[in-house]
Amino acid sequence: AEPDETNASLGQSLRPQIDFPGVQCLNESRPRSGRDILKLYEDRLSTTPTLLSQEDPDEDPELLLIVPFSEAVTMKSLCVLSYADDPNNRNATTTTTTAAPRTVRIYVNRPNLDFETVRDLAPTSTITLVPPSHQFDPEHGSPDDSGIIGTIDYPLRPAGRFQNVSEIALYFCDNHAMPEGSGGSSDMDDTDEDRLMTEITYVGFKGKGTNMKRKAVETVYETQGMKKDHKVPGSEYFGRQGL
């Protein structure tokens, strides 16, 4: 999917519909930091707080952000912002320790996801994110000095797959410091390169609510169906008659 910098037709912020107590993020370095970057729209350019993958140079810096909604929503766009690769960031050190995400695989209404599952599961959609350097104006100072050009709203397509959404999962499988195509796989296991942590400062959704509140459904699964638990009325009679 290609980025679209026009916002007029991409809906309103869906932040009011997010079920914040249910938000989860796997492999986050700080508890609840995945929840913290779901900021108010007017705070989207703030450099803190941030979401960082756990620091382990021998493991892929992947993140799995799972966001439930309090009502079914129609989603039109996704926004992801990171200051990790911004050379104008006054908070940056001379040694690069983090990198912005490159690819996000999106899953709609797929509960109980984990890394093992999403690595093999076909996503609802995949978006390649532009490098943060494309969003900053080098003639200005840091982002706090209006060095940012703006955020990008990535349209969610095909549109039909993003209707009646009760939960969305964002799998950030790689970052811009990794070889292209190596995320979510073991391709880097044969290299000596250290992995930089993935850093994200803002995630936002646009669309519209449906006012259809989500209902909890209690389901009981059995490992193996047993005949005695699924008798058909009258089956005993037919069995005795040899029918």
C-alpha positions in Angstrom: 0.0 0.0 0.0 1.2 3.5 -0.8 1.1 6.4 1.7 -1.5 9.1 1.2 -0.9 12.5 2.7 -4.4 13.7 2.1 -6.6 13.4 5.2 -10.0 14.7 4.1 -11.6 11.3 3.2 -9.8 9.2 5.8 -12.3 9.6 8.7 -12.0 10.7 12.3 -9.7 9.5 15.0 -10.8 6.2 16.4 -9.0 6.7 19.7 -12.3 7.2 21.6 -13.3 3.7 20.6 -10.1 2.0 21.8 -10.6 -0.4 24.7 -7.4 0.7 26.5 -7.5 -1.9 29.3 -7.4 -4.6 26.7 -4.4 -3.2 24.7 -1.4 -5.6 24.6 2.0 -5.3 23.1 4.4 -8.3 22.9 8.1 -7.7 23.2 7.8 -4.2 24.5 10.8 -3.1 26.7 8.6 -1.2 29.2 5.2 -2.4 30.4 2.2 -0.6 28.8 4.4 1.4 26.5 2.4 0.0 23.5 -0.7 1.6 25.1 1.1 4.9 25.7 1.8 5.6 22.0 -1.9 5.5 21.1 -1.8 9.2 21.8 -4.3 11.9 21.3 -4.2 13.2 17.7 -3.0 16.6 18.8 -0.1 14.9 20.7 1.0 12.8 17.8 4.2 14.8 17.1 5.4 14.5 20.7 8.7 12.7 21.0 7.8 10.9 24.3 6.6 8.5 25.4 8.0 5.9 23.0 7.6 2.2 22.4 10.8 0.2 22.2 11.3 -3.5 21.4 13.3 -5.4 24.1 17.1 -4.9 23.9 18.6 -8.2 22.6 21.2 -7.9 19.8 20.7 -11.6 19.0 16.9 -11.5 18.5 14.7 -9.8 15.9 13.4 -6.5 17.2 9.8 -7.3 16.4 6.7 -5.9 18.1 3.1 -7.1 18.1 0.6 -4.4 19.1 -2.9 -5.7 19.7 -5.7 -3.1 19.9 -9.3 -4.0 20.8 -12.2 -1.6 20.3 -15.2 -1.1 22.6 -17.5 -1.1 19.5 -17.2 -2.4 16.0 -15.5 0.2 13.8 -14.8 0.8 10.1 -11.1 1.6 9.6 -9.9 3.8 6.8 -6.3 4.6 7.6 -3.3 3.9 9.8 -0.6 6.3 11.0 2.8 5.3 12.4 5.4 7.8 13.4 9.0 7.2 14.7 11.8 9.7 15.4 14.4 7.0 15.6 16.1 7.8 12.3 15.6 11.6 12.5 19.0 13.2 12.3 17.6 16.5 13.7 16.3 14.9 16.9 18.0 16.7 19.8 17.5 13.6 21.9 19.5 11.4 19.5 23.0 10.2 20.5 26.0 9.8 18.3 25.6 6.1 18.5 22.4 4.8 16.8 20.6 2.4 19.1 17.1 2.3 17.6 15.5 2.2 14.2 12.1 3.0 12.8 9.8 0.1 11.7 9.8 -0.7 8.0 7.0 -3.2 7.5 3.7 -3.7 9.4 1.6 -6.7 8.8 -2.1 -6.1 9.8 -4.5 -8.7 11.1 -8.2 -8.0 11.6 -10.4 -9.9 14.1 -7.9 -12.6 14.8 -7.8 -13.2 18.5 -5.0 -15.0 20.5 -2.2 -14.0 18.2 1.5 -14.5 19.1 4.7 -14.2 17.2 4.8 -17.9 16.3 1.3 -17.5 14.7 1.8 -14.3 12.8 5.1 -15.4 11.3 3.2 -18.0 9.3 -0.3 -16.4 9.0 -1.3 -14.5 5.9 -2.1 -10.9 7.0 -5.2 -8.9 6.1 -2.9 -6.3 4.6 0.8 -5.3 4.6 2.2 -1.8 4.5 5.7 -0.7 3.8 6.4 2.4 5.9 8.5 5.3 4.5 11.8 6.1 6.4 11.3 8.9 9.0 13.9 11.0 7.1 11.2 11.5 4.4 9.0 13.2 7.0 11.5 15.8 8.3 12.8 19.1 6.9 16.6 19.3 7.4 16.5 23.1 7.1 14.7 23.2 10.4 15.9 22.1 13.8 14.5 19.2 15.9 10.9 18.1 15.6 10.2 20.5 18.5 11.3 23.3 16.2 8.8 22.3 13.5 11.3 20.2 11.7 8.6 17.7 10.9 6.8 18.0 7.6 3.8 16.0 8.7 2.5 12.5 9.5 1.3 10.1 6.8 -2.0 8.3 6.9 -1.7 5.0 5.1 -5.1 3.9 3.6 -6.2 0.5 4.7 -7.1 -1.6 1.7 -9.0 -3.5 0.5 -11.7 -1.5 2.3 -14.1 -4.4 2.6 -11.7 -6.2 5.0 -11.7 -3.3 7.5 -15.4 -3.1 8.2 -16.9 -4.3 11.5 -13.5 -4.4 13.1 -13.5 -5.4 16.8 -9.7 -5.9 17.1 -6.7 -5.1 15.1 -3.2 -6.5 15.5 -0.1 -4.7 14.1 2.9 -6.9 13.6 6.1 -4.8 13.1 8.3 -7.5 11.8 11.4 -5.5 10.9 13.0 -2.0 10.9 15.0 0.1 8.6 18.3 -1.0 10.1 17.7 -4.6 9.0 18.3 -6.1 5.6 15.1 -5.8 3.5 13.0 -8.9 3.7 14.6 -10.4 6.8 11.9 -9.6 9.3 9.7 -12.2 10.8 12.1 -15.0 9.7 15.4 -16.6 10.5 17.2 -14.9 7.6 19.4 -12.9 9.9 20.4 -15.9 12.0 23.4 -16.5 9.7 24.7 -12.9 9.9 26.9 -11.3 12.5 25.0 -8.0 12.5 23.5 -6.9 15.8 19.8 -6.0 15.7 18.8 -2.4 16.7 15.7 -2.0 18.8 12.6 -0.9 16.9 11.2 2.5 18.1 7.7 3.9 17.6 6.4 7.2 19.0 2.8 7.2 17.7 0.2 4.9 16.3 -3.2 6.2 15.2 -6.3 5.0 13.4 -8.9 6.9 11.4 -12.4 5.8 10.4 -15.8 5.8 11.9 -17.6 4.0 14.7 -20.8 1.9 14.3 -22.3 2.3 17.8 -22.5 -1.4 17.9 -21.1 -2.4 21.3 -18.9 -5.5 21.4 -20.4 -8.4 23.2 -18.5 -11.0 25.1 -19.0 -14.5 23.8 -18.2 -17.5 26.1 -17.1 -20.5 24.1 -16.1 -23.9 25.4 -13.8 -26.0 23.2 -13.3 -29.7 23.5 -10.2 -31.5 22.4 -12.1 -34.4 21.0 -15.8 -34.9 20.4 -17.3 -37.8 22.2 -20.4 -39.7 21.0 -21.9 -39.9 24.5 -21.8 -36.1 24.7 -23.6 -35.6 21.4 -26.6 -38.1 21.5 -29.4 -37.7 19.0 -32.8 -37.9 20.6 -34.4 -41.3 19.9 -31.1 -42.9 18.9 -31.4 -45.5 21.7 -34.7 -46.7 20.3 -33.4 -47.1 16.8 -30.3 -48.9 18.1 -32.5 -51.5 19.9 -34.6 -52.1 16.8 -31.6 -52.7 14.6 -32.5 -49.8 12.3 
